[in-house]
Amino acid sequence: MTCRIRSCVPQRGFTLVEAVIVIVITGIISAAVAVFIKTPVDSYFDSARRAGLTDAADTSLRRIGRDVHIAVPNSVRIPAPTCLGLVPSYTGGRYRPTQDCSAYPGAACSGDVLDFTSSDVSFDARLTQGAAPVSGDIVVVYNLGIPGADAYTGDNTAVVGGGSTATQIRIAGKQFPLASPNAYFQLIPKDTPAVFYLCSNPGTNAAGTGTGILYRYTGHSIANQPTSCAAPGGATGAVLATRVSYCDFVYAPGVTQRDGLVSLKVEVAEQGERVPLYHEVHVNNVP
């Protein structure tokens, strides 16, 4: 039997020592590379976490600020630093007054005026913006936030009835206590007559992550707006932010009570990373 030369050459592979040497060298190179890429990778994850926390806090503060901007004058209430309530309005306008027609420019002293001497069921209106109110919306006139002129107790509110238009609003029979000097009124949406923000259980756990949750409650009536930091009865709560470690809401009315300032501070934390944000919102209290 003949043997080809090539097939008779003995085959030789890696020895165990060579394999071990390659593994050791590969491990050393991998460790050296890991040292150089660890810092950039950690920085990336830190930046991503910080961006997520900042976005969550910023979004929640902007949402609160939007509601404060459209709140009915003198309706912002802060029972405690971790909660805030208000009555929102989606539009407003001017009613036809009983006497001073200069408050209703461009119109003669005629038409359906809003009577403040007896119960009235309709009045001519000139809306600032938006379509006609729908049945169930609420009209509020000259809200001062004091006894006798407080929307929370229904002193100066009336429910909009059917058949209302953008130029004439029909209401359930109501005698409003006080006339607005500028004949202003506001409209409150029937589906969201009150808004309440609650920062529940703020703080941090052992891992440095926030334990609080910021809620926005709607669906409850104006009369059920809480006077303390507790979820309102009959309300639906939506989560605005999680991992909240600190909340602080402050309302400072102006010297003349015609305006005010709401200061909002929310801090969120995760794994020891803290992101505090501060936001100030101007409040127009001219009713």
Number of C-alpha atoms within 10 A of each C-alpha: 3 4 7 8 7 7 8 8 8 6 6 6 6 7 8 9 9 11 10 11 11 12 12 12 11 12 12 12 11 11 11 11 11 12 10 10 10 11 10 11 12 11 11 12 11 14 12 12 16 18 12 14 23 18 14 20 24 18 13 18 21 15 12 20 20 13 19 26 16 17 24 32 29 25 21 24 20 21 16 14 16 23 26 28 26 24 26 24 24 16 19 21 14 20 25 27 27 17 11 12 16 14 17 18 9 8 11 10 15 11 12 17 19 23 19 15 11 12 13 17 18 20 19 21 24 17 21 12 11 10 11 15 26 19 17 16 19 21 22 25 28 26 27 21 20 12 10 15 20 19 27 21 15 14 21 23 27 23 20 24 19 14 13 18 14 16 13 20 24 22 23 15 15 18 18 23 15 16 19 16 11 16 22 24 23 26 24 25 20 17 12 18 21 26 25 27 26 25 27 21 17 20 19 20 14 8 10 16 20 25 19 22 21 25 21 23 23 20 19 20 19 18 12 15 24 19 14 16 19 15 19 22 13 12 18 13 17 12 14 19 22 21 25 29 26 23 24 16 21 19 19 13 18 13 8 8 14 15 16 20 16 22 16 22 18 25 24 30 27 20 14 13 14 20 20 17 15 14 15 16 19 16 25 20 21 16 20
